Amino acid sequence: MRVLTRGDLDGLTSAVLISMAEKVTEIRFAHPKDVQDGKIPCDAEDVVVNLPYVKGCGLWFDHHVSEERKLSDIGKFKGKFAVAPSAARVVYDYYKKPEFDKFKVLLEATDRLDSAQLTPEDVTDPKGWILLGYTLDPRTGLGPEFQKYFRWLVEYVKEVPLEKVLQHAEVKKRVDRVLQEQEEFKALLKKNSKLDGTVIVTDLRTVKDAPVGNRFLIYTLHPKGNVEVRILRGKEGKTVNCAIGHSIFNRTCKVNVGDLCASYGGGGHHGAGTCQLVHDTAEKQIAEIIGKLK
C-alpha cells in the first residue's frame, strides 16, 4: 500500500500506525486543494489519510468537519471517517491493534496539537512530541526538506524512545532553530499583524526569508483577538492563501471555519481551515471573510 497524507504530526502518527497494520511501500504528500481538484489520482493500493476522499482509493481515513456533509455522495468506502481530534485517532479506532498501545502518548499529543488543545507553555516553551510536531508543521517554515525528514521519522520513532528522537542530529537542528528563532518570529508577527475588531489579520505575502516559528504564537500577542486570518503568498505566486484559526486561548469565536473555508473552495475543522483565492478577487474575498468572522 502507498500512504497519501499531509506532512504534519497527524500525518506522521497516522503513517506510523498504518505502516504497522498494512505493508506500506511508499509515503506520498498532497495539498488538500489539489486532492479536491482531482489532481492526485489514486487506486486501490492508496491509503488516503488526513485528506479529502479520492475516488478509487483503497482506504480512506479523515476527521475534517468540512468533509462530513460529503459522505452521502461518497457512498460506501473502506476505512473510517469520524469527526475526531485527529486523523490518527480515527486510524487507531479503526484497527484497534494492541501493538498500537505503545504510541498512546504520541497519539494523545497528536490529538492535542491537531485540535489545538494546548496550554500557553505548549506554545511558548514546547517540549516532547509537541515540540517535534512543530518541526513537521509546514506552517513553522522549516522548508522543503520535510518529505525526506518525515519518511525517516516514520521508521525512527518506531525504534527509539522520544528522548533519543529529540537528540538525533536531524531532529535537534530543527528543534534548536524553532526555539532560537522564536523571538525574531514574534517580532515579525507584531510588525505584520493588526487587530480588526476581534479578528487578528496577519499579512505575510511580502515577507521573504522569514524566521521559523509555531503558528500559535500569534494568539499570545493579541489576547483580545478570538480568530486569526493569516494571508500568505500561494505556490509560485499563483494564488493568495488564507489560513484561518480560532484563538486557542480566547475561545469565543462562533464561526465554523471549516464551512467558511469550504464556501471559498477550501475546507477544514470547526476551529481551523484554509482556502486558496485567485488574485483577481482575493482582496474582495479577504474583506468578506473578515466581515463574516467579525
Secondary structure, 3 states (H helix, E strand, C coil): CEEEECCCHHHHHHHHHHHHHCCCCEEEECCHHHHHCCCCCCCCCEEEECCCCCCCCCEEEECCHHHHCCHHHHCCCCEEECCCCCHHHHHHHHHCCHHHHHHHHHHHHHHHHHCCCCCHHHHHCCCHHHHHHHHHCHHHCCCCCHHHHHHHHHHHHHHCCHHHHHHCHHHHHHHHHHHHCHHHHHHHHHHHEEEECCEEEEECCCCCCCCCCCCCCHHHHCCCCCEEEEEEECHHHCEEEEEEEECCCCCCCCCCHHHHHHCCCCEECCCEEEEEEEHHHHHHHHHHHHHHHC
